Amino acid sequence: MSVIYLLLTLSILVAIVFFIAFIYSVKKGQYDDSYTPSVRMLFDDELVKVNQEKLTKD
Amino acid sequence: MKSTQCYHCGDSCDDDLIKFDEKIFCCNGCKTVYEIFSENDLTCYYNFQDNPGAIPSEIQGKYDFLDNEEIVQKLLEFSDGNTQIVTLYIPHIHCSSCIWVLENLHKLNSKISSSQVNFPKKTVRVTYNSTTTSLKEIVLLLSSIGYEPYISLEDYEAGKKVVDRSLTYKLGVAGFAFGNVMFLSFPEYFEVSEFWLEQYKNIFRWLMFFFSLPVVFYAGKDYFVSAYKGLRSKILNIDVPIALGISVLFIRSSIEIIFDLGTGFFDSLTGLVFFLLLGKFFQQKTYNFLSFERDYKSYFPIAVTKISSEGKEENIQIYDVDKGDRLLIRNQELIPVDGILINGNAEIDYSFVTGEANPIHKKSGDKLFAGGKQLSGVIEMEVLSSVSQSYLTQLWSNDVFQKDNKSHFKTITDNISKNFTIAVLLIAFFSTAYWLFFDASKALNVFTAVLIIACPCAIALAAPFTLGNMLRIFGKQKFYLKNATVIEQLAKIDTLIFDKTGTLTTNKESTINYEGVPLNQQEKSILKSTLRASNHPLSRTLYHTFNAVETVAIVQYNEVVGKGISANYEENTLKLGAASFVKNNNEKATLDTAVHISYNDEYKGKFIFKNAYRKGVKTLFSSLKKTYNLSVVSGDNEGEKKYLQENLPVETNLLFNQKPEDKLNVVAKLQRDNKKVAMIGDGLNDAGALAQSDVGIALSENINVFSPACDGILDAEKFNKIGTYIKASKKAIKIIKYAFLLSLCYNVIGLYFAVTGQLMPVVAAILMPLSSISIVVFTTVSTNFLGNKIK
């Protein structure tokens, strides 16, 4: 067996894994709302900062 | 200065400030929301955005219908024993603060397990424990913090909505296959004739074949379906040559690899489908927070309070309302059916229906029409006709709302594709005939090559990219269109019809004229002081017109809801309000909204409220009159005829006293004379005309509130830009035509290779993406240039 068969199989398998991940994410609705997550990911940091401010005030 | 702005809602609050926690609030409602937030450690709500909030509105009893289990079940998205999920539409969602606070709802009510905001759609999806809390509690909680959800009859009827994601899947499949096939074709492109590559070439080719299968049979499926439908109705649409191209590409490539004749064109095939889908995807610009398909159902509540014969109040579903029932309409509730007012003070706001902002006063025994909103206190009414039989809702039984009269529009691409397809087929047959005569072995090769290279990928991309980009540009300019076809229709418009009230006029400002005996300084100051104490909308408006007047301390202030106010200052009595209240018997009946004044029981005069015309109406009309036929169609009486005749161009056709059906017929009549009509309206009474017209544009003061079914929604502040937008649409069509020319050049080059029998896979693989990409670049750049000009 030539190594090329192995390489081809592997590369296509990797590609298919990513493809399945894509299908899965579309199905989960990740592409339905592309705006809110971009805002949401910034929240945690802000929260911590505000709490600290409050603590120093008290 | 920030100091005069309410910390919560940002309204300017000059009159009565409420100070709390070193912050300034305009009213108790705002203060209460702040208190709720500060008690629950949610004050960082105010850190993301200045003054993000809204004043919570009165909702006393409004959501009692959510006690009705049957109605609740219809609204829920998911429900099992303990957990329920509901998605609520909240028009106020507008900034990151909103997202933050709504996703922290569980801090306000521990029974809520999670909540997730979809910002573009302005919805929040709440998951909660149904054994310890209820939908009603959640709705009340949201309302109390200024995020009142909007629940309408439409939510009741709509089943579970299925999101159509097939285009995303198809695009994914095509892109995946395109990328892989490209990699697999690389050895062939460079004609590496090394021994080991020769040996494995079949493996590569068969892999490409398998990658192309889902592209042809899944991703490209729509083109075959559309071409078949087109042919069946004898239309050569653009999908016919595309489907032809795809099938020829696939069949010839398969044959080539089966008989080991060559590599085939799998790279071009997958690339073609990928680019075409990309165009489709780009054109599909949707404004999730807007709906263009609304009818009265999205305005109407789900349930009303019925008073049974024993005097008990119960919530019943709107469709169950029968003639003769007695209904209780609370403050701020919508009247769902036609009926007769039995008792209570009715101040009905018909702005949903007519665009007229000032409320109309009704006496008991008067007829009430569906669609009005009660503004002061509780009223009782007796039902005259059921929901679907009411004056307003009957409009929707008109044929216009049943059939989709716009699907027959022939797009610019369809127009060119007919000639294009015929030309391509002719070239294919002639060149085949030529080669049959000279070198029969090449004939089939040439025939397929012509069909492959002439596949109008670039032509099919020109319109989606131009129009898709125009949609985005218009969207940024606050002109929201339903889909790309509307731009093409807009470019063909030659007649414009405007509604008057709410469209040419604005309900944000009113002009106030005083008729009667002039008031002296003291009378003015008493009047102003009295107005200051009143919360009636007319009083508020009138109050702001007395700027340079001192206020005095009045005594014995007495407001009779729905009638008027009386107040004393020193020895003087002031009365203002409805004509009957002020005891003005010699008043002739007029249709104007007016506030009457009497001073020590002596009638002084009246303030007449009129909606002010929008700025720029005159300039807009005079700039439009050269190119378009103009009409103003109004449901009002002829009171303003003279004013309009003086201020609008003489060519303008003025029609008054038009019922909703009449408006529709005016449009239909013009269309029979082969006019392309655009209707610009705002209220539900324009809904028929908007649906009948070629392009129906709904004007909206606030795009978050509701506008009737239409093709486009225009923000009212951009009203005077209508002319510019139509012109821009015409230019967009010109851009598409230039793009057609450009892509024809590519086709001619490609055809040269095809006809002479020299089409190599690598030529097709270069030419196809090159033409597609250059069309995309050309259309995008030129539409952006156009977009900059219309700013």
HADDOCK unambig.tbl for C-alpha pairs under 7 A between the chains (distance, minus, plus):
assign (segid A and resid 23 and name CA) (segid B and resid 169 and name CA) 6.83 0.50 0.50
assign (segid A and resid 33 and name CA) (segid B and resid 118 and name CA) 6.32 0.50 0.50
assign (segid A and resid 33 and name CA) (segid B and resid 120 and name CA) 6.90 0.50 0.50
assign (segid A and resid 35 and name CA) (segid B and resid 119 and name CA) 6.71 0.50 0.50
assign (segid A and resid 35 and name CA) (segid B and resid 120 and name CA) 6.91 0.50 0.50
assign (segid A and resid 36 and name CA) (segid B and resid 118 and name CA) 6.06 0.50 0.50
assign (segid A and resid 36 and name CA) (segid B and resid 119 and name CA) 5.38 0.50 0.50
assign (segid A and resid 39 and name CA) (segid B and resid 96 and name CA) 6.55 0.50 0.50
assign (segid A and resid 50 and name CA) (segid B and resid 44 and name CA) 6.85 0.50 0.50
